[in-house]
Amino acid sequence: MSIGDKAKNVVQQTVGKAEEVVGKRTDDAELTAQGEKDQTTGAARQDVEKTEDALGEE
């Protein structure tokens, strides 16, 4: 996994968390859901990248 990929995944998770918090504070269910989705997507991509690294794939 490249440093750029790691950074992109972490940024996506961080932005997702911020969206979720703002959505909850403003009672915006759509923004909350988008934030949760972004966090899940970022975490899943990190898991895939870690698996590829363990298998020696790119």
VOBA-1610 file (N, C-alpha, C; in pm, whole numbers, padded with zeros to 5 digits, always signed):
BEGIN
Met+00086-00116+00000Met+00000+00000+00000Met+00091+00123+00000Ser+00063+00213-00089Ser+00144+00333-00095Ser+00103+00430+00016Ile+00193+00520+00045Ile+00164+00622+00146Ile+00044+00705+00102Gly+00034+00734-00027Gly-00079+00812-00079Gly-00211+00742-00055Asp-00215+00610-00076Asp-00337+00533-00053Asp-00375+00534+00094Lys-00275+00516+00180Lys-00301+00518+00324Lys-00359+00653+00366Ala-00297+00758+00316Ala-00342+00893+00352Ala-00483+00917+00302Lys-00511+00874+00179Lys-00645+00894+00123Lys-00750+00822+00205Asn-00720+00701+00247Asn-00815+00624+00328Asn-00839+00688+00464Val-00733+00736+00526Val-00745+00802+00657Val-00824+00931+00643Val-00797+01007+00537Val-00871+01132+00514Val-01019+01102+00494Gln-01049+00997+00417Gln-01189+00962+00393Gln-01259+00926+00524Gln-01192+00852+00609Gln-01250+00817+00739Gln-01269+00941+00826Thr-01171+01030+00826Thr-01179+01150+00908Thr-01291+01242+00860Val-01300+01260+00730Val-01408+01342+00674Val-01543+01278+00706Gly-01549+01147+00695Gly-01673+01076+00727Gly-01714+01097+00872Lys-01618+01093+00962Lys-01649+01115+01104Lys-01700+01257+01126Ala-01637+01353+01060Ala-01681+01492+01073Ala-01823+01508+01018Glu-01850+01448+00903Glu-01985+01455+00846Glu-02087+01393+00940Glu-02051+01280+00998Glu-02142+01213+01090Glu-02174+01301+01211Val-02071+01360+01270Val-02091+01445+01387Val-02176+01567+01353Val-02145+01633+01242Val-02223+01750+01201Val-02367+01709+01172Gly-02383+01597+01105Gly-02518+01548+01074Gly-02599+01521+01199Lys-02537+01462+01300Lys-02608+01434+01425Lys-02643+01564+01498Arg-02552+01659+01498Arg-02576+01785+01570Arg-02681+01872+01502Thr-02696+01855+01370Thr-02793+01936+01296Thr-02918+01856+01260Asp-02928+01736+01313Asp-03041+01647+01282Asp-03057+01624+01132Asp-02944+01610+01063Asp-02944+01584+00919Asp-02911+01436+00897Ala-03015+01356+00882Ala-02998+01211+00870Ala-02918+01174+00746Glu-02936+01248+00638Glu-02863+01218+00514Glu-02713+01241+00531Leu-02675+01350+00595Leu-02534+01378+00619Leu-02474+01277+00717Thr-02550+01239+00817Thr-02504+01138+00912Thr-02478+01006+00840Ala-02571+00966+00755Ala-02556+00840+00680Ala-02437+00847+00585Gln-02419+00961+00519Gln-02304+00977+00428Gln-02174+00966+00505Gly-02168+01026+00622Gly-02049+01018+00704Gly-02018+00876+00747Glu-02120+00803+00787Glu-02101+00663+00826Glu-02054+00581+00707Lys-02110+00609+00591Lys-02071+00537+00469Lys-01925+00565+00435Asp-01884+00692+00443Asp-01746+00728+00414Asp-01648+00661+00510Gln-01684+00654+00637Gln-01599+00587+00735Gln-01584+00438+00703Thr-01695+00375+00671Thr-01694+00233+00639Thr-01614+00206+00513Thr-01631+00290+00412Thr-01559+00274+00286Thr-01409+00289+00307Gly-01370+00392+00382Gly-01227+00413+00410Gly-01166+00297+00486Ala-01238+00245+00583Ala-01189+00132+00662Ala-01178+00006+00575Ala-01276-00016+00490Ala-01274-00133+00402Ala-01157-00126+00304Arg-01133-00008+00250Arg-01019+00008+00158Arg-00887-00017+00229Gln-00876+00029+00354Gln-00755+00002+00430Gln-00737-00148+00452Asp-00844-00218+00482Asp-00837-00362+00502Asp-00791-00433+00375Val-00844-00391+00261Val-00804-00450+00133Val-00656-00424+00107Glu-00614-00301+00129Glu-00472-00266+00107Glu-00381-00346+00200Lys-00421-00364+00326Lys-00340-00442+00419Lys-00330-00587+00375Thr-00440-00641+00325Thr-00441-00779+00278Thr-00349-00792+00156Glu-00359-00696+00063Glu-00273-00700-00055Glu-00125-00691-00015Asp-00097-00606+00083Asp+00042-00594+00131Asp+00091-00727+00189Ala+00005-00793+00266Ala+00043-00919+00329Ala+00067-01027+00224Leu-00007-01019+00113Leu+00009-01118+00007Leu+00115-01078-00094Gly+00168-00956-00079Gly+00273-00909-00170Gly+00219-00863-00303Glu+00095-00823-00309Glu+00032-00778-00434Glu+00030-00627-00439Glu+00010-00573-00558Glu-00006-00429-00575Glu-00121-00403-00666
//
